[in-house]
Structures are given as structure tokens and as C-alpha cells.
Amino acid sequence: MSRDQPEKSEGSSRRRAPLQFSLRSLLVIAVAVALLFGTLRWLEVPPFASAMILVILVVSVAAALGLVVAIAGAADDQEQ
């Protein structure tokens, strides 16, 4: 084998893609949030209620990302 080509072990031949989001999904999320807050403004919802909705959204996104990271970590542990 030449120096250019590293030896392949059994685990490296089937490598998983890293966790990442597509540009389309990020755009869809941004549009959904804009529509939500635009609707709240159109309905003349008080700023305090809009702030509460924003806090709930931030906490739920943080929890979802934590869950995705935990699942990815568990999958990595099972492969070894």
C-alpha cells in the first residue's frame, strides 16, 4: 500500500455523516417563526404574551437539540 492511502479499518469503511441541518430546513423554520410572530402582531397580542411564546420556543429548541446530541452520542457508543 502506498503512503498516500491510509489503511482502512473495519469501522472507518462505514462512516456516518455529521449532524447538520440543510439550508432549506433553516429557511422553513425562519419563515414559520416569522409567520407566527406576524400573526401575533396582527391579532394585537400583548408584548408580554409574545415574549412568553418566544421563551417557550427557545426552551423547546434547546431541549430538542440536547435530545439530538444525546441520541447521536448513544449511537456512537453502540458502534464501538
PyMOL commands that set and color helices and strands:
alter all, ss='L'
color gray80, all
select helices_A, chain A and resi 23-42+47-79
alter helices_A, ss='H'
color red, helices_A
deselect
rebuild
show_as cartoon
